[in-house]
Amino acid sequence: MSEAEGEAIRTSAWQRVRHCQNTKAVLQTKIVSATEELNAAFYSAEEIRQQFRPVLEHLIHLEIRNNHLLGDERTQLENERDQLDKSQRNLRQVRGAYGGTLTGSIG
């Protein structure tokens, strides 16, 4: 799911990102429950940590990567918004310079 989430972030498929995050939340609950059951029934906490450490480290790496991807995407979108705001201000100034006689609709 973390791999799918990363791909969804890279392609700006935000509904898929949301689906992945919701699915991961459900899986996290199941993983915690299963770990508690294993701990109570068969293994010590240390044995569980040792066995699942590589998997957990990989998942942590993917989560960090996805967090960075989201941060980069957010920065890019904020920059685009700032450019659009600047363009809108410039258009308003042009409109004001011509006494509001420009044709067409400007938001």
C-alpha positions in Angstrom: 0.0 0.0 0.0 2.9 2.4 0.7 4.3 1.7 -2.7 0.9 2.3 -4.3 0.6 5.5 -2.3 4.0 6.7 -3.5 3.0 6.1 -7.1 -0.4 7.9 -6.5 1.5 10.9 -5.1 3.9 11.0 -8.0 0.9 11.0 -10.5 -1.3 13.4 -8.4 -4.0 10.7 -8.1 -5.3 12.2 -4.8 -8.4 9.9 -4.5 -6.0 6.9 -4.8 -3.7 8.5 -2.2 -6.7 8.8 0.2 -7.7 5.2 -0.5 -4.1 3.9 0.2 -4.0 5.9 3.5 -7.3 4.6 4.6 -6.3 1.0 3.8 -3.0 1.5 5.6 -4.8 2.7 8.7 -7.0 -0.5 8.7 -3.9 -2.6 8.2 -2.0 -0.9 11.0 -4.8 -1.8 13.4 -4.7 -5.4 12.2 -0.9 -5.6 12.5 -1.0 -4.3 16.0 -3.6 -6.8 17.0 -1.7 -9.7 15.4 1.5 -8.6 17.1 -0.2 -8.5 20.4 -1.7 -12.0 19.8 1.7 -13.4 18.8 3.3 -11.8 21.8 0.7 -13.3 24.2 0.7 -16.7 22.6 4.1 -17.7 21.3 6.9 -15.1 21.2 8.6 -12.6 23.3 8.5 -8.9 22.3 12.2 -9.1 21.4 11.7 -12.2 19.1 8.9 -10.3 17.3 11.0 -7.2 16.9 13.9 -9.2 15.5 11.7 -11.1 13.0 9.8 -8.1 11.7 12.6 -5.5 12.0 13.5 -5.6 8.3 9.9 -5.3 7.2 9.3 -2.4 9.6 12.4 -0.6 8.6 11.3 -0.9 4.9 7.9 0.4 5.8 9.4 3.3 7.7 11.6 4.1 4.7 8.6 4.1 2.4 6.6 6.4 4.8 9.5 8.9 5.0 9.8 8.9 1.2 6.1 9.4 0.7 6.1 12.2 3.3 8.9 13.9 1.3 7.0 13.4 -2.0 3.9 15.1 -0.4 6.1 17.9 0.8 7.6 18.4 -2.6 4.2 18.3 -4.2 2.8 20.8 -1.7 5.7 23.2 -2.3 5.2 23.0 -6.1 1.5 23.7 -5.7 2.1 26.6 -3.4 4.6 28.0 -6.0 2.0 27.6 -8.7 -0.7 29.3 -6.6 1.7 32.2 -5.9 2.4 32.6 -9.6 -1.4 32.6 -10.4 -2.0 35.2 -7.6 0.8 37.4 -9.1 -0.7 37.0 -12.6 -4.1 37.9 -11.3 -2.7 41.0 -9.6 -1.0 42.0 -12.8 -4.2 41.6 -14.8 -6.1 43.8 -12.2 -3.4 46.5 -12.6 -3.7 46.3 -16.4 -7.5 46.5 -16.1 -7.2 49.5 -13.8 -4.8 51.2 -16.1 -7.3 50.9 -19.0 -10.2 52.0 -16.9 -11.7 48.5 -16.7 -12.5 48.4 -20.4 -10.9 45.1 -21.1 -13.2 42.6 -22.7 -13.7 39.1 -21.2 -14.1 38.0 -17.7 -11.3 38.0 -15.3 -12.0 36.4 -11.9 
